[in-house]
């Protein structure tokens, strides 16, 4: 019995050590391939680049010429790259917005490896490209990225799509057998920082999201310090098209623009 218990303990320790060492491979799932030229995918778009405070030159797509004079700065989730969010940019452009589709370090052909600190540097550098009124749009993990930016540089509006209260809460839901709170290097809080952001905010989420439970997004909405609109998209899961460029999501951005 003692040998069996020791063997089991050894297996558990090894698994926890592996989860600790390789955790960022579980958190960040980038498509590292370079997307095609912006103009080949989005009418009116061009390829742009910006340099982060630690010296990385990152590529993005910028759609300009919108009639509203408002830019939507899009920070994606933990997977894919800007090419996968082209339908979102196209839908926003049809509503008269300019759009900056950024990719983090390690995504979409960009150099570097993602981390919480790195993504914070990336969004700050992307923000510097935008002149005039701006709406921050954060998708899932990106909701934490834009919320952190909003604390130090408030936008004219904030759209949080499928946000979690913090990464540990989402991790506990997806990996209930791991002590996620003890293992995480990257924390990505949303609800806490949002309590100091006093700008119009929309929280959009799907009623059938199994990756970020709707309860977490509702808690985020309740934490907002500014006027908040909560939009639950009935029947939508985390990666469903309705939460990429669906009418309810786009309408929430339009409402923020006034």
Secondary structure by P-SEA (a helix, b strand, c coil): caaaaaaaaaaaaaaaaaaaaaccccccccccccccccccccccbbbbbbbcccbbbbbbcccccccccbbbbcccccccccccaaaaaaaaaaabbbbbbccccccccccccccaaaaaaaaaaaaaacccbbbbbbccaaaaaaaaaaacccccbbbbccccccaaaaaaaacccccccccccccccccccccccccbbbbbbbcccccccaaaaaaaaaacccbbbbbbccccccccccccccaaaaaaaaaaac
